[in-house]
Amino acid sequence: MLTNLQIQQYQEDGFVIPDFHLDESTIQSIRDDHTRFVEKFPQFYDYCGALLVYDLAFLNYARNDTILNMVEQVLGSNIALWNSSLFAKPAKVGSKTPWHQDGEYWPIRPLATCSVWIAVDDSTRANGCLRFIPGSHRSRRLSSHHQNVAKGLSLPLELDADQFDETASVDIELEAGQISMHDVYLMHSSEPNLSNKPRRGMTLRFMPTTSVYRRDLSSGPSARIDRARSLFLMKGTDVSGENDFRLRLPGDY
């Protein structure tokens, strides 16, 4: 469980690194599942933003009771999992992710998500660990983003340069099996992987069920995938009464 001090840090800084490690067998299982996944879907060798659309095996990792209990401490007792992604920065070729806020992309109203980021490999400055700007979530608003067409960037939108102070950022170095948790409004990025070691990270995206996953709000290139996502009730009830928990099987989209 998170301590009171860690809960306070999450509220004030927008992120926390819990005193928790997934065991080595679980991490190895994620690696094996990722290897199998990429063999089947080679187009996702470095990034898949919708793992559960293609392979429900990754749902098993979201059922970890300790992780769910910590998410409950920051979101409340009624929680749904709406997405899981895998960011794989292969050695020497892992791309940069520009500064952004996750909520710029997501059809959730009201906007609310706690992202659990699992280090599948050691995540260091050398291989492109996450970088956060503490407290950048406090305004509870999305700052202006612009379309970034630079080759090699893994996200199409980037915060306008006058919206953040990069000198205030902190590097989130994690050992394999550690996790970080961050708020939907937190500004973050990562540098390219120029090292000889891979940097894989898997995310679990949880929202309180006071929010609604609005498939009808999806537009642009991601709309088809957004509408194909299944929503999974992980704790409590659907407080909104409006969320669609119908299972969409991989390939249905």
Backbone as CSV, one residue per row, in Angstrom:
resi,resn,N_x,N_y,N_z,CA_x,CA_y,CA_z,C_x,C_y,C_z
1,MET,0.840,-1.197,0.000,0.000,0.000,0.000,0.876,1.248,0.000
2,LEU,0.356,2.320,-0.564,1.040,3.602,-0.494,0.940,4.155,0.914
3,THR,2.011,4.792,1.375,1.962,5.473,2.661,1.223,6.799,2.497
4,ASN,0.851,7.408,3.606,0.201,8.720,3.546,1.095,9.733,2.854
5,LEU,2.405,9.640,3.096,3.349,10.556,2.464,3.388,10.336,0.950
6,GLN,3.319,9.089,0.515,3.333,8.798,-0.918,2.046,9.258,-1.598
7,ILE,0.917,9.106,-0.907,-0.344,9.617,-1.452,-0.268,11.133,-1.596
8,GLN,0.300,11.785,-0.601,0.473,13.233,-0.658,1.383,13.626,-1.817
9,GLN,2.447,12.855,-2.037,3.346,13.146,-3.157,2.610,13.013,-4.486
10,TYR,1.794,11.976,-4.622,1.029,11.803,-5.854,0.122,13.009,-6.093
11,GLN,-0.515,13.486,-5.037,-1.418,14.621,-5.168,-0.675,15.913,-5.488
12,GLU,0.502,16.094,-4.884,1.233,17.353,-5.053,2.136,17.345,-6.288
13,ASP,2.823,16.229,-6.547,3.766,16.163,-7.661,3.156,15.552,-8.922
14,GLY,2.086,14.790,-8.759,1.453,14.160,-9.904,1.971,12.776,-10.219
15,PHE,2.892,12.274,-9.391,3.442,10.939,-9.614,4.012,10.402,-8.313
16,VAL,4.234,9.099,-8.294,4.873,8.462,-7.155,5.528,7.173,-7.633
17,ILE,6.619,6.787,-6.969,7.261,5.493,-7.194,7.045,4.671,-5.929
18,PRO,6.111,3.735,-5.939,5.810,2.960,-4.731,6.979,2.064,-4.302
19,ASP,6.940,1.634,-3.057,7.913,0.662,-2.545,7.424,-0.736,-2.925
20,PHE,7.594,-1.083,-4.183,6.980,-2.302,-4.700,7.760,-2.797,-5.904
21,HIS,7.941,-4.107,-5.983,8.539,-4.769,-7.141,7.636,-5.914,-7.570
22,LEU,7.358,-6.001,-8.845,6.806,-7.242,-9.365,7.904,-8.306,-9.338
23,ASP,7.534,-9.544,-9.081,8.550,-10.582,-8.986,9.127,-10.895,-10.362
24,GLU,10.304,-11.482,-10.355,11.033,-11.730,-11.592,10.252,-12.636,-12.544
25,SER,9.510,-13.600,-12.001,8.755,-14.505,-12.877,7.673,-13.748,-13.644
26,THR,7.049,-12.772,-12.998,6.033,-11.970,-13.675,6.656,-11.112,-14.767
27,ILE,7.796,-10.480,-14.453,8.478,-9.655,-15.449,8.926,-10.502,-16.631
28,GLN,9.439,-11.693,-16.351,9.856,-12.564,-17.447,8.650,-12.985,-18.289
29,SER,7.522,-13.177,-17.646,6.307,-13.535,-18.365,5.882,-12.401,-19.304
30,ILE,5.990,-11.147,-18.832,5.671,-10.012,-19.699,6.625,-9.974,-20.891
31,ARG,7.916,-10.203,-20.626,8.889,-10.218,-21.725,8.558,-11.304,-22.746
32,ASP,8.214,-12.479,-22.243,7.884,-13.586,-23.145,6.623,-13.264,-23.956
33,ASP,5.619,-12.695,-23.287,4.391,-12.319,-23.991,4.672,-11.239,-25.034
34,HIS,5.574,-10.311,-24.699,5.919,-9.268,-25.664,6.632,-9.868,-26.880
35,THR,7.553,-10.774,-26.645,8.255,-11.430,-27.751,7.269,-12.143,-28.660
36,ARG,6.351,-12.890,-28.049,5.328,-13.596,-28.824,4.450,-12.611,-29.585
37,PHE,4.097,-11.517,-28.936,3.234,-10.510,-29.542,3.886,-9.889,-30.780
38,VAL,5.160,-9.531,-30.655,5.865,-8.901,-31.775,6.071,-9.887,-32.921
39,GLU,6.254,-11.161,-32.605,6.364,-12.157,-33.666,5.073,-12.228,-34.475
40,LYS,3.956,-12.045,-33.813,2.658,-12.087,-34.487,2.335,-10.763,-35.164
41,PHE,2.732,-9.638,-34.514,2.439,-8.304,-35.032,3.737,-7.497,-35.135
42,PRO,4.577,-7.793,-36.103,5.890,-7.140,-36.187,5.813,-5.623,-36.356
43,GLN,4.678,-5.100,-36.798,4.552,-3.654,-36.953,4.598,-2.931,-35.607
44,PHE,4.424,-3.677,-34.510,4.440,-3.082,-33.177,5.748,-3.370,-32.442
45,TYR,6.836,-3.506,-33.173,8.108,-3.883,-32.552,8.574,-2.869,-31.516
46,ASP,8.196,-1.573,-31.681,8.658,-0.570,-30.716,7.527,0.084,-29.927
47,TYR,6.275,-0.085,-30.367,5.178,0.571,-29.649,3.847,-0.034,-30.054
48,CYS,3.026,-0.324,-29.055,1.629,-0.677,-29.294,0.781,0.060,-28.271
49,GLY,-0.078,0.932,-28.744,-0.893,1.738,-27.847,-2.202,1.106,-27.450
50,ALA,-2.439,-0.119,-27.882,-3.718,-0.773,-27.582,-3.525,-2.276,-27.483
51,LEU,-2.724,-2.712,-26.523,-2.392,-4.136,-26.408,-3.623,-5.027,-26.323
52,LEU,-4.621,-4.601,-25.548,-5.756,-5.476,-25.285,-6.698,-5.591,-26.474
53,VAL,-6.562,-4.697,-27.429,-7.337,-4.832,-28.661,-6.847,-6.038,-29.452
54,TYR,-5.557,-6.306,-29.344,-4.939,-7.373,-30.128,-4.695,-8.660,-29.340
55,ASP,-4.533,-8.564,-28.015,-4.125,-9.737,-27.242,-4.581,-9.566,-25.792
56,LEU,-5.593,-10.319,-25.407,-6.146,-10.189,-24.051,-5.266,-10.837,-22.987
57,ALA,-4.194,-11.524,-23.385,-3.306,-12.128,-22.390,-2.714,-11.072,-21.472
58,PHE,-2.517,-9.856,-21.979,-1.917,-8.801,-21.170,-2.866,-8.295,-20.075
59,LEU,-4.142,-8.666,-20.155,-5.087,-8.299,-19.102,-4.705,-8.916,-17.769
60,ASN,-4.044,-10.064,-17.779,-3.677,-10.755,-16.543,-2.839,-9.875,-15.624
61,TYR,-1.998,-9.022,-16.198,-1.086,-8.215,-15.379,-1.812,-7.073,-14.673
62,ALA,-2.987,-6.729,-15.153,-3.776,-5.678,-14.508,-4.548,-6.199,-13.302
63,ARG,-4.528,-7.507,-13.097,-5.297,-8.101,-11.999,-4.472,-8.222,-10.717
64,ASN,-3.281,-7.659,-10.717,-2.425,-7.727,-9.529,-3.087,-6.975,-8.369
65,ASP,-3.360,-7.670,-7.274,-4.103,-7.067,-6.164,-3.379,-5.878,-5.551
66,THR,-2.050,-5.958,-5.440,-1.300,-4.860,-4.839,-1.404,-3.609,-5.699
67,ILE,-1.250,-3.759,-7.003,-1.383,-2.606,-7.897,-2.788,-2.023,-7.817
68,LEU,-3.796,-2.866,-7.835,-5.174,-2.376,-7.757,-5.435,-1.647,-6.445
69,ASN,-4.888,-2.150,-5.354,-5.079,-1.486,-4.065,-4.429,-0.102,-4.049
70,MET,-3.248,0.034,-4.664,-2.581,1.338,-4.708,-3.334,2.312,-5.617
71,VAL,-3.854,1.807,-6.728,-4.650,2.665,-7.616,-5.908,3.134,-6.889
72,GLU,-6.516,2.235,-6.112,-7.697,2.611,-5.342,-7.392,3.751,-4.374
73,GLN,-6.183,3.781,-3.841,-5.825,4.832,-2.891,-5.797,6.218,-3.531
74,VAL,-5.574,6.287,-4.841,-5.513,7.602,-5.487,-6.743,7.907,-6.340
75,LEU,-7.481,6.867,-6.766,-8.659,7.106,-7.605,-9.981,6.853,-6.903
76,GLY,-9.967,6.138,-5.783,-11.206,5.741,-5.143,-11.518,4.282,-5.427
77,SER,-12.616,3.800,-4.878,-12.876,2.359,-4.837,-13.587,1.808,-6.071
78,ASN,-13.943,2.647,-7.019,-14.634,2.190,-8.224,-13.733,2.468,-9.433
79,ILE,-13.151,1.402,-9.997,-12.054,1.550,-10.956,-12.289,0.669,-12.187
80,ALA,-12.022,1.244,-13.353,-12.051,0.477,-14.602,-10.694,0.582,-15.292
81,LEU,-10.291,-0.513,-15.924,-9.119,-0.509,-16.795,-9.612,-0.251,-18.209
82,TRP,-9.080,0.781,-18.857,-9.563,1.080,-20.205,-8.482,0.898,-21.270
83,ASN,-7.229,0.675,-20.857,-6.189,0.496,-21.866,-4.926,-0.077,-21.234
84,SER,-4.122,-0.696,-22.083,-2.766,-1.097,-21.738,-1.913,-0.890,-22.979
85,SER,-0.718,-0.348,-22.787,0.196,-0.085,-23.902,1.564,-0.662,-23.589
86,LEU,2.354,-0.848,-24.633,3.734,-1.266,-24.424,4.654,-0.372,-25.251
87,PHE,5.569,0.291,-24.540,6.549,1.174,-25.153,7.894,0.451,-25.137
88,ALA,8.353,0.015,-26.287,9.606,-0.730,-26.356,10.631,0.112,-27.094
89,LYS,11.635,0.543,-26.391,12.726,1.280,-27.030,13.879,0.299,-27.259
90,PRO,13.947,-0.288,-28.446,15.052,-1.223,-28.710,16.402,-0.524,-28.602
91,ALA,17.423,-1.280,-28.281,18.776,-0.720,-28.169,19.149,0.012,-29.452
92,LYS,19.636,1.218,-29.289,20.165,2.055,-30.379,19.109,2.642,-31.310
93,VAL,17.900,2.101,-31.282,16.904,2.596,-32.236,15.641,3.127,-31.560
94,GLY,15.563,3.037,-30.238,14.393,3.534,-29.541,14.213,5.021,-29.761
95,SER,13.003,5.452,-30.114,12.772,6.839,-30.488,12.454,7.725,-29.283
96,LYS,12.506,9.024,-29.519,12.165,10.017,-28.510,10.655,10.191,-28.448
97,THR,10.134,10.415,-27.234,8.741,10.810,-27.049,8.736,12.260,-26.573
98,PRO,8.110,13.171,-27.299,8.163,14.583,-26.932,7.336,14.892,-25.694
99,TRP,7.519,16.081,-25.142,6.746,16.511,-23.981,5.271,16.583,-24.347
100,HIS,4.433,15.997,-23.485,2.998,15.959,-23.750,2.250,15.664,-22.457
101,GLN,0.935,15.771,-22.529,0.033,15.308,-21.472,-0.831,14.205,-22.083
102,ASP,-0.944,13.091,-21.394,-1.687,11.957,-21.948,-3.117,12.321,-22.307
103,GLY,-3.749,13.144,-21.488,-5.163,13.434,-21.678,-5.492,14.124,-22.977
104,GLU,-4.488,14.659,-23.656,-4.719,15.296,-24.954,-5.278,14.308,-25.971
105,TYR,-5.064,13.011,-25.733,-5.403,11.987,-26.729,-6.663,11.194,-26.381
106,TRP,-7.181,11.294,-25.181,-8.090,10.272,-24.687,-9.538,10.728,-24.585
107,PRO,-10.496,9.898,-25.043,-11.919,10.258,-25.033,-12.613,9.888,-23.723
108,ILE,-12.140,10.450,-22.631,-12.686,10.159,-21.302,-13.249,11.455,-20.723
109,ARG,-14.491,11.414,-20.234,-15.112,12.602,-19.670,-15.852,12.254,-18.383
110,PRO,-15.625,12.992,-17.277,-14.537,13.953,-17.147,-13.185,13.248,-17.201
111,LEU,-12.182,13.978,-17.671,-10.869,13.396,-17.884,-10.237,12.991,-16.553
112,ALA,-9.921,11.714,-16.406,-9.298,11.207,-15.174,-8.684,9.839,-15.460
113,THR,-7.414,9.690,-15.167,-6.736,8.397,-15.316,-5.488,8.384,-14.443
114,CYS,-5.234,7.247,-13.813,-3.948,6.972,-13.189,-3.248,5.947,-14.073
115,SER,-2.066,6.308,-14.569,-1.278,5.390,-15.387,-0.247,4.688,-14.512
116,VAL,-0.271,3.371,-14.538,0.738,2.564,-13.862,1.748,2.145,-14.926
117,TRP,3.006,2.569,-14.752,4.066,2.294,-15.729,4.976,1.226,-15.132
118,ILE,5.043,0.063,-15.785,5.813,-1.075,-15.296,7.129,-1.154,-16.058
119,ALA,8.235,-1.137,-15.339,9.547,-1.291,-15.970,9.777,-2.766,-16.279
120,VAL,9.735,-3.113,-17.567,9.964,-4.491,-17.992,11.462,-4.781,-18.075
121,ASP,12.233,-3.733,-18.369,13.697,-3.762,-18.282,14.114,-2.636,-17.347
122,ASP,15.366,-2.628,-16.915,15.867,-1.469,-16.191,15.662,-0.235,-17.066
123,SER,15.141,0.821,-16.467,14.869,2.063,-17.193,15.775,3.144,-16.624
124,THR,16.704,3.650,-17.442,17.737,4.573,-16.982,17.819,5.790,-17.900
125,ARG,18.596,6.776,-17.466,18.816,7.942,-18.323,19.435,7.522,-19.651
126,ALA,20.308,6.529,-19.600,21.027,6.114,-20.800,20.110,5.484,-21.851
127,ASN,19.058,4.791,-21.405,18.208,4.121,-22.392,16.818,4.739,-22.530
128,GLY,16.656,5.979,-22.056,15.426,6.714,-22.339,14.321,6.556,-21.323
129,CYS,14.651,6.698,-20.040,13.629,6.593,-18.988,12.618,7.734,-19.101
130,LEU,11.490,7.567,-18.417,10.497,8.631,-18.343,11.073,9.869,-17.663
131,ARG,10.571,11.030,-18.072,10.906,12.289,-17.428,9.599,13.000,-17.082
132,PHE,9.461,13.448,-15.840,8.255,14.128,-15.379,8.576,15.566,-14.981
133,ILE,7.593,16.451,-15.095,7.697,17.790,-14.529,6.785,17.833,-13.312
134,PRO,7.361,17.726,-12.103,6.544,17.652,-10.888,5.597,18.844,-10.765
135,GLY,4.357,18.553,-10.405,3.371,19.601,-10.164,2.704,20.134,-11.409
136,SER,3.091,19.663,-12.587,2.529,20.216,-13.826,1.087,19.780,-14.070
137,HIS,0.573,18.932,-13.190,-0.816,18.473,-13.295,-1.793,19.343,-12.518
138,ARG,-1.276,20.237,-11.681,-2.117,20.884,-10.665,-3.212,21.778,-11.236
139,SER,-2.998,22.344,-12.393,-4.016,23.234,-12.967,-5.249,22.462,-13.421
140,ARG,-5.124,21.155,-13.560,-6.207,20.283,-14.041,-6.722,20.751,-15.393
141,ARG,-5.809,21.155,-16.250,-6.191,21.545,-17.605,-5.153,21.029,-18.589
142,LEU,-5.565,20.909,-19.835,-4.659,20.517,-20.900,-4.065,21.767,-21.525
143,SER,-2.751,21.836,-21.595,-2.081,22.944,-22.245,-2.068,22.718,-23.754
144,SER,-1.729,23.759,-24.501,-1.799,23.658,-25.959,-0.699,22.750,-26.502
145,HIS,-1.094,21.885,-27.415,-0.193,20.979,-28.111,-0.211,21.325,-29.600
146,HIS,0.831,20.939,-30.309,0.846,21.126,-31.753,1.218,19.817,-32.434
147,GLN,0.876,19.711,-33.690,1.200,18.510,-34.456,2.699,18.456,-34.718
148,ASN,3.315,17.336,-34.377,4.750,17.186,-34.587,4.964,16.157,-35.689
149,VAL,5.546,16.606,-36.778,5.714,15.717,-37.932,7.159,15.258,-38.090
150,ALA,8.004,15.541,-37.080,9.411,15.132,-37.165,9.511,13.615,-37.233
151,LYS,10.329,13.134,-38.129,10.490,11.695,-38.309,11.101,11.060,-37.055
152,GLY,10.573,9.920,-36.671,11.140,9.180,-35.554,10.479,9.446,-34.220
153,LEU,9.518,10.396,-34.138,8.822,10.643,-32.885,7.644,9.685,-32.785
154,SER,7.446,9.132,-31.592,6.440,8.090,-31.441,5.052,8.630,-31.143
155,LEU,4.917,9.938,-30.910,3.609,10.540,-30.658,3.412,11.714,-31.607
156,PRO,2.189,11.913,-32.122,1.976,12.960,-33.112,1.818,14.356,-32.527
157,LEU,1.565,14.485,-31.231,1.347,15.784,-30.623,2.441,16.105,-29.618
158,GLU,2.772,17.382,-29.535,3.818,17.825,-28.621,3.379,19.119,-27.963
159,LEU,3.677,19.268,-26.677,3.367,20.514,-25.985,4.079,21.675,-26.652
160,ASP,3.378,22.798,-26.783,4.030,24.006,-27.260,5.148,24.385,-26.296
161,ALA,6.228,24.885,-26.829,7.447,25.101,-26.042,7.246,26.057,-24.872
162,ASP,6.292,26.972,-24.986,6.092,27.950,-23.906,5.183,27.431,-22.801
163,GLN,4.799,26.148,-22.877,3.863,25.584,-21.906,4.542,24.831,-20.766
164,PHE,5.868,24.659,-20.835,6.540,23.868,-19.805,7.969,24.358,-19.617
165,ASP,8.523,24.019,-18.460,9.906,24.364,-18.123,10.692,23.074,-17.985
166,GLU,11.432,22.716,-19.010,12.152,21.445,-19.010,13.211,21.383,-17.926
167,THR,13.712,22.529,-17.482,14.741,22.519,-16.437,14.194,22.018,-15.106
168,ALA,12.873,21.989,-14.961,12.260,21.502,-13.722,12.003,20.003,-13.747
169,SER,12.357,19.335,-14.841,12.031,17.919,-14.992,12.917,17.028,-14.131
170,VAL,12.390,15.840,-13.839,13.148,14.823,-13.109,13.119,13.526,-13.908
171,ASP,14.225,12.788,-13.869,14.319,11.500,-14.555,13.826,10.397,-13.624
172,ILE,12.988,9.516,-14.154,12.387,8.437,-13.363,13.102,7.135,-13.699
173,GLU,14.179,6.886,-12.999,14.940,5.657,-13.227,14.346,4.529,-12.371
174,LEU,14.098,3.391,-13.003,13.467,2.258,-12.344,14.223,0.976,-12.651
175,GLU,14.284,0.095,-11.667,14.774,-1.254,-11.914,13.648,-2.086,-12.526
176,ALA,14.005,-3.097,-13.290,13.001,-4.003,-13.841,12.125,-4.536,-12.703
177,GLY,10.820,-4.416,-12.874,9.875,-4.851,-11.846,9.320,-3.722,-11.014
178,GLN,9.996,-2.571,-10.990,9.453,-1.411,-10.296,8.347,-0.778,-11.135
179,ILE,7.511,0.032,-10.471,6.466,0.759,-11.172,6.494,2.222,-10.764
180,SER,5.961,3.053,-11.623,5.625,4.420,-11.250,4.140,4.612,-11.540
181,MET,3.533,5.604,-10.889,2.131,5.938,-11.105,2.070,7.429,-11.387
182,HIS,1.319,7.817,-12.444,1.228,9.249,-12.708,-0.167,9.667,-13.175
183,ASP,-0.433,10.947,-12.978,-1.737,11.543,-13.245,-1.885,11.892,-14.724
184,VAL,-3.105,11.908,-15.205,-3.409,12.139,-16.608,-2.958,13.507,-17.110
185,TYR,-2.871,14.492,-16.215,-2.491,15.843,-16.627,-0.990,16.105,-16.509
186,LEU,-0.236,15.164,-15.979,1.193,15.385,-15.747,1.952,15.491,-17.070
187,MET,2.812,16.500,-17.183,3.646,16.659,-18.369,4.836,15.709,-18.277
188,HIS,5.083,14.975,-19.360,6.182,14.011,-19.336,6.699,13.737,-20.738
189,SER,7.866,13.110,-20.794,8.524,12.796,-22.061,9.525,11.687,-21.814
190,SER,10.266,11.334,-22.855,11.420,10.440,-22.693,12.370,10.675,-23.859
191,GLU,13.644,10.465,-23.597,14.680,10.647,-24.605,14.864,9.355,-25.398
192,PRO,15.530,9.409,-26.545,15.778,8.184,-27.314,16.718,7.238,-26.576
193,ASN,16.659,5.990,-26.943,17.549,4.986,-26.365,18.799,4.877,-27.239
194,LEU,19.899,5.435,-26.766,21.164,5.374,-27.503,22.111,4.330,-26.918
195,SER,21.607,3.557,-25.964,22.443,2.564,-25.287,22.383,1.218,-26.011
196,ASN,23.089,0.251,-25.460,23.089,-1.107,-26.009,22.045,-2.003,-25.348
197,LYS,21.206,-1.425,-24.477,20.226,-2.211,-23.738,18.807,-1.758,-24.089
198,PRO,17.869,-2.693,-24.193,16.484,-2.312,-24.492,15.836,-1.633,-23.294
199,ARG,14.779,-0.875,-23.562,14.003,-0.251,-22.487,12.531,-0.437,-22.789
200,ARG,11.972,-1.510,-22.239,10.557,-1.783,-22.418,9.773,-1.350,-21.185
201,GLY,8.645,-0.727,-21.418,7.749,-0.352,-20.338,6.321,-0.650,-20.729
202,MET,5.552,-1.213,-19.816,4.146,-1.502,-20.086,3.276,-0.646,-19.186
203,THR,2.232,-0.048,-19.743,1.333,0.778,-18.946,-0.006,0.090,-18.744
204,LEU,-0.597,0.371,-17.599,-1.976,0.010,-17.299,-2.704,1.319,-17.029
205,ARG,-3.791,1.577,-17.742,-4.511,2.849,-17.627,-5.831,2.611,-16.888
206,PHE,-5.938,3.186,-15.702,-7.127,3.027,-14.877,-7.866,4.356,-14.759
207,MET,-9.193,4.301,-14.804,-9.996,5.507,-14.587,-11.044,5.228,-13.515
208,PRO,-11.463,6.263,-12.775,-12.579,6.070,-11.840,-13.866,5.943,-12.645
209,THR,-14.807,5.144,-12.171,-16.028,4.946,-12.958,-17.026,6.080,-12.784
210,THR,-16.620,7.149,-12.114,-17.375,8.393,-12.182,-17.178,9.039,-13.551
211,SER,-16.120,8.603,-14.277,-15.875,9.051,-15.637,-16.462,8.038,-16.628
212,VAL,-16.607,8.489,-17.873,-17.174,7.648,-18.923,-16.197,7.586,-20.085
213,TYR,-15.954,6.384,-20.596,-15.148,6.221,-21.796,-16.054,6.470,-22.986
214,ARG,-15.842,7.607,-23.661,-16.730,8.099,-24.711,-16.201,7.726,-26.092
215,ARG,-16.560,6.568,-26.564,-16.112,6.153,-27.894,-16.602,7.102,-28.981
216,ASP,-17.734,7.768,-28.739,-18.293,8.669,-29.742,-17.462,9.935,-29.922
217,LEU,-16.536,10.202,-28.976,-15.692,11.381,-29.083,-14.423,11.117,-29.886
218,SER,-14.147,9.868,-30.205,-12.931,9.525,-30.923,-12.986,10.054,-32.348
219,SER,-11.852,10.555,-32.810,-11.769,11.057,-34.169,-10.332,10.923,-34.663
220,GLY,-10.131,11.114,-35.944,-8.787,11.064,-36.495,-8.280,9.646,-36.636
221,PRO,-6.952,9.489,-36.792,-6.355,8.171,-37.071,-6.594,7.132,-35.979
222,SER,-6.779,7.584,-34.729,-6.929,6.625,-33.637,-8.370,6.215,-33.388
223,ALA,-9.324,6.792,-34.107,-10.738,6.573,-33.804,-11.132,5.102,-33.871
224,ARG,-10.647,4.405,-34.870,-11.030,2.997,-35.049,-10.589,2.162,-33.860
225,ILE,-9.356,2.392,-33.401,-8.841,1.646,-32.263,-9.541,2.071,-30.982
226,ASP,-9.758,3.374,-30.786,-10.445,3.850,-29.583,-11.802,3.179,-29.433
227,ARG,-12.506,3.007,-30.527,-13.838,2.406,-30.481,-13.782,0.897,-30.282
228,ALA,-12.609,0.319,-30.529,-12.458,-1.128,-30.394,-12.035,-1.559,-29.000
229,ARG,-11.666,-0.618,-28.158,-11.172,-0.980,-26.831,-12.286,-1.569,-25.968
230,SER,-11.937,-2.592,-25.206,-12.836,-3.112,-24.171,-12.537,-2.408,-22.863
231,LEU,-13.573,-2.191,-22.084,-13.459,-1.589,-20.760,-13.687,-2.695,-19.730
232,PHE,-12.832,-2.744,-18.701,-12.913,-3.823,-17.713,-13.102,-3.238,-16.319
233,LEU,-14.161,-3.636,-15.648,-14.410,-3.192,-14.275,-13.500,-3.991,-13.355
234,MET,-12.589,-3.306,-12.658,-11.589,-3.983,-11.834,-11.924,-3.957,-10.348
235,LYS,-12.631,-2.915,-9.910,-13.044,-2.800,-8.502,-14.335,-2.003,-8.432
236,GLY,-15.243,-2.395,-7.525,-16.443,-1.610,-7.262,-17.500,-1.733,-8.336
237,THR,-18.167,-0.611,-8.623,-19.283,-0.582,-9.566,-19.095,0.558,-10.559
238,ASP,-19.913,0.559,-11.593,-19.900,1.659,-12.555,-20.769,2.786,-12.015
239,VAL,-20.151,3.728,-11.352,-20.882,4.811,-10.702,-21.658,5.646,-11.724
240,SER,-21.069,5.871,-12.890,-21.720,6.692,-13.914,-22.961,6.024,-14.486
241,GLY,-22.958,4.697,-14.529,-24.050,3.968,-15.162,-24.046,4.068,-16.671
242,GLU,-22.994,4.648,-17.246,-22.960,4.896,-18.693,-21.839,4.161,-19.416
243,ASN,-20.977,3.499,-18.695,-19.854,2.827,-19.355,-20.287,1.511,-19.989
244,ASP,-19.727,1.244,-21.159,-20.041,0.036,-21.918,-18.946,-0.998,-21.666
245,PHE,-19.281,-2.054,-20.945,-18.306,-3.092,-20.617,-18.427,-4.316,-21.524
246,ARG,-19.088,-4.152,-22.660,-19.197,-5.277,-23.597,-17.800,-5.664,-24.087
247,LEU,-17.487,-6.945,-24.014,-16.178,-7.411,-24.440,-16.051,-7.359,-25.959
248,ARG,-15.045,-6.660,-26.407,-14.703,-6.614,-27.822,-13.496,-7.506,-28.028
249,LEU,-13.668,-8.615,-28.721,-12.591,-9.580,-28.864,-11.546,-9.087,-29.845
250,PRO,-10.275,-9.480,-29.636,-9.242,-9.091,-30.592,-9.641,-9.451,-32.021
251,GLY,-9.499,-8.500,-32.907,-9.874,-8.713,-34.297,-11.262,-8.227,-34.641
252,ASP,-12.120,-7.943,-33.634,-13.487,-7.491,-33.910,-13.521,-6.125,-34.580
253,TYR,-12.507,-5.301,-34.302,-12.519,-3.944,-34.832,-12.403,-3.950,-36.349
